Amino acid sequence: MKVREVMTSDISTVTENSSIKDAASQMKSLNVGVMPVCNNSNKPIGIVTDRDIVIRNVSEGSDINTPVSNIMSKNIVSVTPDTDIHEAAKIMAQNQIRRLPVVENNSIVGMLSIGDLAVRNIYTNEAGAALSNISQPSKPMM
């Protein structure tokens, strides 16, 4: 099975000049925890999560009108719609990420989440294994 068969294709994005407040408002209204950051050509250039907003903005006492480019992750990992679903789960586990932008011809066409894998009974094991690896602490807990 390919990523295109399970990805969410109806997604919203923000630009690098969008404010953190705008990104957070969109996340709230869409009930999502991540917003892809794209340029004017719809090419993904970053990703901002609800956690990024809390850790890189709120905890620092920064202004909510700050552009998302100040807090977004720039080294995004992505897959294509034709990526095998097992390979996508492996990529999530190896990179300790729960969501993957799906990119085709340098343009974002969807998002794949660990939840997209988990709701398909065939991929419950892959989703569980990926989540187990994703959830490993990146540094020792105190």
C-alpha positions in Angstrom: 0.0 0.0 0.0 1.2 3.5 -0.8 1.2 6.7 1.2 -1.4 8.3 -1.1 -4.0 5.7 0.0 -3.9 6.7 3.7 -2.6 10.3 3.8 -4.7 13.3 4.6 -4.8 15.4 1.4 -7.1 18.2 2.5 -4.5 20.2 4.5 -3.9 23.8 5.3 -0.5 25.6 5.4 1.0 28.8 6.6 3.7 30.9 5.1 7.0 31.8 6.8 5.7 35.3 7.4 2.5 34.1 9.1 2.4 35.0 12.8 2.6 32.4 15.5 -0.8 33.5 16.6 -2.3 32.8 13.1 -0.7 29.4 13.0 -2.0 28.5 16.5 -5.5 29.8 15.5 -5.5 27.6 12.4 -4.3 24.6 14.5 -7.2 25.2 16.9 -9.9 25.6 14.3 -8.7 22.5 12.4 -8.0 20.5 15.5 -4.4 19.6 14.4 -1.1 19.9 16.1 1.1 20.7 13.1 1.1 23.2 10.3 3.4 22.8 7.2 5.2 26.1 6.4 5.3 26.7 2.6 6.6 29.3 0.3 4.5 31.0 -2.4 5.0 28.0 -4.7 3.5 25.6 -2.1 6.9 24.1 -1.5 7.4 23.0 2.1 10.2 25.0 3.8 9.5 24.0 7.4 7.0 22.7 9.9 5.6 24.2 13.1 4.0 22.2 15.8 2.0 23.1 18.9 5.0 22.0 20.9 7.2 24.4 18.9 4.9 27.2 19.9 5.0 26.3 23.6 8.8 25.5 23.8 10.2 28.0 21.4 7.8 30.9 21.9 5.6 30.9 24.9 8.2 29.6 27.3 10.6 32.3 26.1 8.1 35.0 26.6 8.2 35.9 22.9 5.5 37.9 21.1 2.7 35.9 19.5 3.0 38.2 16.4 6.5 36.8 15.7 6.7 35.1 12.3 6.6 31.3 12.4 9.9 31.3 10.6 11.5 32.1 14.0 10.3 28.9 15.6 9.7 26.4 12.8 11.8 23.3 12.2 13.6 23.8 8.9 15.1 20.4 8.3 11.9 18.6 7.4 11.7 15.0 6.5 9.1 14.1 3.9 7.9 11.3 1.7 6.2 11.1 -1.7 2.7 9.8 -2.4 4.2 6.7 -3.9 6.3 5.8 -0.8 5.4 2.4 0.6 3.5 2.7 3.8 6.0 0.4 5.6 8.9 2.6 4.5 7.0 5.7 5.8 6.6 4.1 9.2 10.3 3.3 9.2 11.1 6.9 8.4 8.9 8.1 11.2 10.6 5.8 13.7 14.1 6.6 12.6 13.5 10.3 12.8 11.3 10.2 15.9 8.5 12.1 14.2 4.8 11.6 14.3 3.9 13.4 11.0 5.3 13.4 7.5 4.6 16.0 4.8 3.8 14.3 1.5 5.6 16.1 -1.3 5.2 15.7 -5.1 7.0 17.9 -7.6 8.3 20.1 -4.8 4.7 20.9 -3.7 3.0 19.7 -0.6 0.1 17.4 -1.4 -0.8 15.9 2.0 0.3 14.8 5.4 0.8 11.4 6.9 0.4 10.9 10.6 1.0 8.0 12.9 -2.8 8.1 13.4 -3.3 7.5 9.7 -1.4 4.3 10.1 -3.0 3.3 13.3 -6.6 3.5 12.0 -5.8 0.9 9.3 -5.9 -2.5 11.0 -3.3 -3.9 8.6 -0.7 -1.4 9.8 -1.4 -1.4 13.6 1.9 -3.3 14.2 3.9 -0.8 12.1 2.2 2.2 13.8 2.9 0.7 17.2 6.5 0.0 16.4 7.0 3.5 14.9 5.4 5.1 18.0 7.6 3.0 20.3 10.7 4.3 18.5 9.4 7.9 18.3 8.6 7.9 22.0 12.2 7.0 23.0 13.7 9.9 24.9 16.3 11.7 22.9 18.4 12.3 26.1 18.4 10.8 29.5 15.4 11.7 31.7 16.2 13.0 35.2 
